[in-house]
Amino acid sequence: MIAHLTVELRIEHAQSLKDKRQVVRSLKDRLRAHFNVATAEMDSSNLWNRATIGIVSVSDSRDYLEGLMKTVERAAMRIANNAGAEVVDSFLEFL
């Protein structure tokens, strides 16, 4: 079973691509360090104030993945808020 969580961010204070990348890199690194997940920036656009992050984990238990991804989503919201960003949307799918 594969769980794929997509998190869309709005980074209001970003004035350059460098500002955006700093927030995105911080979020990805912290999620990887605290959870057993893979992360990547998706839809890398040239918009400085928007970002989409993909978070993936694999397990044989759907219940485990569901709990893990809920925890990851809450952590992503907290980390994003601390970095000056806002999670505007997120959705979870299982493959």
C-alpha positions as CSV (number, residue, x, y, z in Angstrom):
1,M,0.0,0.0,0.0
2,I,1.3,3.5,-0.9
3,A,0.0,6.7,0.8
4,H,0.4,9.9,-1.1
5,L,-0.2,13.2,0.7
6,T,-0.3,16.4,-1.3
7,V,0.2,19.7,0.6
8,E,-0.4,23.1,-1.1
9,L,1.3,26.1,0.5
10,R,0.9,29.8,0.3
11,I,4.0,31.8,1.3
12,E,2.9,35.3,1.7
13,H,6.2,36.8,2.7
14,A,8.2,35.4,-0.2
15,Q,9.7,38.1,-2.3
16,S,11.9,35.9,-4.4
17,L,12.4,32.3,-5.5
18,K,15.1,32.0,-2.9
19,D,12.5,32.8,-0.1
20,K,10.2,30.2,-1.5
21,R,12.9,27.5,-1.7
22,Q,14.0,28.3,1.9
23,V,10.5,27.5,3.2
24,V,10.1,24.5,1.0
25,R,13.5,23.0,1.9
26,S,12.9,23.5,5.6
27,L,9.5,21.8,5.5
28,K,10.8,18.8,3.4
29,D,13.9,18.4,5.6
30,R,12.0,18.4,8.9
31,L,9.4,16.0,7.7
32,R,12.0,13.6,6.4
33,A,14.0,13.8,9.7
34,H,11.0,13.1,12.0
35,F,9.0,10.6,9.9
36,N,9.8,7.7,7.6
37,V,8.5,9.5,4.5
38,A,9.8,10.7,1.1
39,T,9.2,14.3,0.1
40,A,9.4,16.3,-3.1
41,E,8.3,19.6,-4.5
42,M,5.7,19.1,-7.1
43,D,4.5,21.5,-9.8
44,S,7.6,23.6,-9.4
45,S,6.3,26.8,-10.8
46,N,7.9,30.2,-10.9
47,L,5.3,31.6,-8.5
48,W,7.1,32.8,-5.5
49,N,4.2,32.6,-3.1
50,R,2.9,29.1,-4.0
51,A,4.3,25.6,-3.5
52,T,3.0,22.0,-3.7
53,I,4.8,19.3,-1.7
54,G,4.3,15.6,-2.2
55,I,4.8,13.2,0.7
56,V,4.9,9.4,0.2
57,S,5.2,6.4,2.4
58,V,4.9,2.6,1.9
59,S,3.6,0.0,4.3
60,D,1.5,-3.2,4.2
61,S,-1.0,-1.6,6.6
62,R,-3.5,1.0,5.4
63,D,-4.4,1.8,9.1
64,Y,-0.7,2.6,9.8
65,L,-0.4,4.8,6.8
66,E,-3.5,6.6,7.5
67,G,-2.4,7.4,11.0
68,L,1.1,8.4,9.9
69,M,-0.2,10.7,7.2
70,K,-2.6,12.5,9.6
71,T,0.4,13.0,11.9
72,V,2.6,14.2,9.0
73,E,-0.2,16.6,7.9
74,R,-0.5,18.2,11.3
75,A,3.3,18.5,11.6
76,A,3.4,20.1,8.1
77,M,0.9,22.7,9.2
78,R,2.8,23.5,12.3
79,I,6.2,23.7,10.5
80,A,4.7,25.8,7.7
81,N,3.1,28.2,10.1
82,N,6.4,28.6,12.0
83,A,8.2,29.3,8.6
84,G,5.6,32.0,7.7
85,A,3.6,29.9,5.3
86,E,0.1,28.6,5.3
87,V,-1.3,25.2,4.2
88,V,-4.2,26.1,2.0
89,D,-5.1,22.6,0.9
90,S,-4.1,19.0,1.4
91,F,-5.4,15.7,0.3
92,L,-4.5,12.0,0.8
93,E,-4.8,9.2,-1.6
94,F,-3.9,5.5,-1.4
95,L,-2.5,3.5,-4.3
